Amino acid sequence: MAKEKSPKEKAPKEKSPKKAANKKPNVFKRIGNYFREVISEIKKIVWPTPKATFKNTGVVLLSMLIVGLVIFGVDSGLYYLFGLIMNLAGN
């Protein structure tokens, strides 16, 4: 009778063809693939129209002006308040 292998006994490992298929392509092919993918992604970019760009620029400039005025107001108020405290402390 033939001896049956127990589950603990393992068959000798054979080289699988999958390992050869999982091997990375050489560096030049990977660089080429990278640049092809970059060009593919660049083609997907939707650039804004000049009208939209000018509108967005105006919104940014107006926002900067408003934030600047708020900071100026808070700074002036705190400067005035600090001056009052110093005058009270000096008297």
Secondary structure as the mmCIF struct_conf table of DSSP 4:
data_model
#
loop_
_struct_conf.conf_type_id
_struct_conf.id
_struct_conf.beg_label_comp_id
_struct_conf.beg_label_asym_id
_struct_conf.beg_label_seq_id
_struct_conf.end_label_comp_id
_struct_conf.end_label_asym_id
_struct_conf.end_label_seq_id
HELX_LH_PP_P HELX_LH_PP_P1 ALA A 2 SER A 6
TURN_TY1_P TURN_TY1_P1 PRO A 7 LYS A 8
BEND BEND1 GLU A 9 GLU A 9
HELX_LH_PP_P HELX_LH_PP_P2 ALA A 11 LYS A 13
HELX_RH_AL_P HELX_RH_AL_P1 PRO A 17 ALA A 21
TURN_TY1_P TURN_TY1_P2 ASN A 22 ASN A 22
BEND BEND2 LYS A 23 LYS A 23
HELX_LH_PP_P HELX_LH_PP_P3 LYS A 24 ASN A 26
HELX_RH_AL_P HELX_RH_AL_P2 VAL A 27 LYS A 43
TURN_TY1_P TURN_TY1_P3 LYS A 44 LYS A 44
HELX_LH_PP_P HELX_LH_PP_P4 TRP A 47 THR A 49
HELX_RH_AL_P HELX_RH_AL_P3 PRO A 50 GLY A 90
#
